């Protein structure tokens, strides 16, 4: 567990966090749609998508999930894995890596830098595992705001890809 001076506590996630993570994902879809972004995650809430709840369960059981809490309330989540999803059009790195599979913040806590705190935690977990490469892929559409977010958090764009019409960007961060 990690405590910080701003009241954020980061802990390992578990299957018990599935309802909170689904709620975060559903709220993110609504928020994006309200802003006119229907391409990134579509228009159907994760809890209503076929396989959406199963995907969250896999994130919480087969990967390394972390939950950022504010006053005991799950407020954001990050999921680490040892590489990109086998279903993604992204090649594994030529060296050991950690891969951010999911990063989402409960919209009620937007602006509290929870995503940045979780990424900093992912860097520490990567370092602690003796791994020197942390990667992530994200939606590169819109105005590139998501790519810019990762750049502000120390990541460098590497490869681009397309999943159908969905534009993606892979970013990497060296961990020393």
C-alpha positions in Angstrom: 0.0 0.0 0.0 1.1 3.5 -0.7 -0.2 6.5 1.2 0.3 10.1 0.1 -0.1 13.4 1.7 -3.1 14.3 -0.3 -5.3 11.5 1.1 -4.8 9.1 -1.7 -4.1 5.5 -0.8 -3.1 3.0 -3.5 -3.7 -0.7 -2.8 -3.8 -3.9 -4.7 -7.2 -4.5 -6.3 -9.2 -7.7 -6.0 -12.3 -9.3 -7.5 -14.3 -7.5 -4.8 -13.5 -4.3 -6.7 -15.3 -5.3 -9.8 -18.6 -3.4 -9.2 -16.6 -0.2 -8.5 -14.4 -0.6 -11.6 -17.5 -1.3 -13.8 -19.1 1.8 -12.4 -15.9 3.9 -13.2 -15.9 2.5 -16.8 -19.6 3.1 -17.3 -19.3 6.7 -16.0 -16.3 7.2 -18.3 -18.3 6.1 -21.4 -21.1 8.5 -20.4 -18.7 11.4 -19.8 -16.9 10.8 -23.2 -20.2 10.5 -25.0 -21.4 13.8 -23.4 -18.3 15.4 -24.8 -19.0 14.1 -28.3 -16.5 11.2 -28.1 -18.3 8.1 -29.2 -15.3 6.5 -30.9 -12.9 5.8 -28.0 -15.0 3.3 -26.0 -18.3 3.4 -27.9 -21.7 4.3 -26.6 -22.6 1.2 -24.6 -21.7 1.1 -20.9 -19.2 -1.6 -20.1 -21.7 -3.3 -17.7 -24.1 -3.7 -20.6 -21.5 -4.8 -23.2 -21.3 -8.6 -23.9 -18.2 -9.7 -22.1 -17.7 -6.3 -20.3 -18.1 -7.7 -16.8 -16.0 -10.7 -17.7 -13.2 -8.5 -19.0 -13.2 -6.5 -15.7 -13.1 -9.8 -13.8 -10.1 -10.9 -15.8 -8.4 -7.6 -15.2 -8.8 -8.1 -11.5 -7.8 -11.8 -11.3 -5.3 -12.4 -14.1 -3.3 -9.1 -13.9 -1.9 -6.7 -11.3 -4.8 -4.3 -10.5 -4.3 -1.3 -8.3 -7.0 0.9 -6.8 -6.5 4.5 -5.7 -8.8 5.3 -2.8 -9.8 8.7 -1.4 -11.1 8.4 2.2 -11.7 4.6 1.6 -13.7 5.1 -1.6 -12.3 3.5 -4.8 -11.6 6.5 -7.0 -9.4 5.2 -9.9 -7.9 2.0 -11.1 -4.8 0.9 -13.1 -4.2 -2.6 -14.3 -0.6 -3.8 -15.1 0.3 -6.9 -17.1 3.5 -8.4 -18.5 2.7 -7.3 -22.1 -0.1 -6.0 -24.4 -3.3 -7.9 -24.8 -2.8 -10.9 -27.2 -5.9 -9.5 -29.0 -4.3 -6.1 -29.6 -2.4 -5.4 -32.8 0.8 -4.6 -30.7 3.9 -6.7 -30.6 5.4 -7.6 -27.2 8.6 -5.7 -26.4 11.9 -7.4 -27.1 12.7 -7.2 -23.4 10.7 -7.8 -20.2 8.1 -5.1 -19.8 5.1 -4.1 -17.7 2.1 -2.9 -19.7 -0.7 -0.6 -18.5 -3.9 -2.4 -19.7 -6.4 -0.1 -18.0 -6.4 3.3 -16.4 -9.7 5.0 -15.5 -10.8 7.5 -12.9 -14.2 7.8 -11.3 -15.5 11.0 -12.9 -16.5 12.3 -9.4 -12.8 12.6 -8.6 -11.6 14.1 -11.9 -8.8 16.7 -11.5 -7.3 15.1 -8.4 -4.4 13.7 -10.4 -5.3 10.1 -9.5 -4.2 8.9 -13.0 -0.8 10.5 -12.4 -0.5 8.9 -9.0 -1.4 5.5 -10.3 1.1 5.8 -13.2 3.8 6.8 -10.6 2.9 3.7 -8.7 3.1 1.6 -11.8 6.7 3.0 -12.4 7.6 1.9 -8.8 6.1 -1.5 -9.2 7.9 -2.0 -12.5 11.2 -0.9 -10.9 10.5 -3.2 -7.9 10.0 -6.1 -10.3 13.4 -5.4 -11.9 11.8 -4.5 -15.2 13.1 -1.4 -17.0 10.3 -0.8 -19.6 6.7 0.4 -18.9 4.4 0.7 -21.9 0.8 1.7 -22.6 -1.4 2.0 -25.6 -4.2 4.5 -25.9 -6.7 6.1 -28.2 -5.0 8.6 -30.4 -8.1 10.3 -31.8 -9.8 13.5 -31.0 -7.3 16.2 -30.3 -4.7 13.8 -28.9 -5.5 14.7 -25.3 -4.9 11.2 -24.0 -1.5 10.9 -25.7 -0.6 14.3 -24.2 -1.6 13.1 -20.8 0.8 10.1 -21.0 3.6 12.4 -22.3 3.1 14.7 -19.3 3.6 11.6 -17.2 7.0 10.7 -18.7 6.0 8.5 -21.6 7.3 8.9 -25.1 5.3 7.9 -28.2 6.7 5.0 -30.1 4.4 3.1 -32.5 1.0 3.9 -34.0 -1.5 1.3 -35.0 -5.1 1.0 -36.1 -7.7 -1.4 -34.8 -10.3 -1.0 -37.6 -10.9 2.7 -37.7 -9.7 3.2 -34.2 -6.4 5.1 -34.1 -4.0 4.0 -31.4 -0.7 5.1 -30.0 1.8 3.0 -28.1 3.9 5.0 -25.5 6.9 3.8 -23.5 8.7 4.9 -20.4 12.1 3.7 -19.3 12.4 2.9 -15.6 15.8 3.3 -14.1 
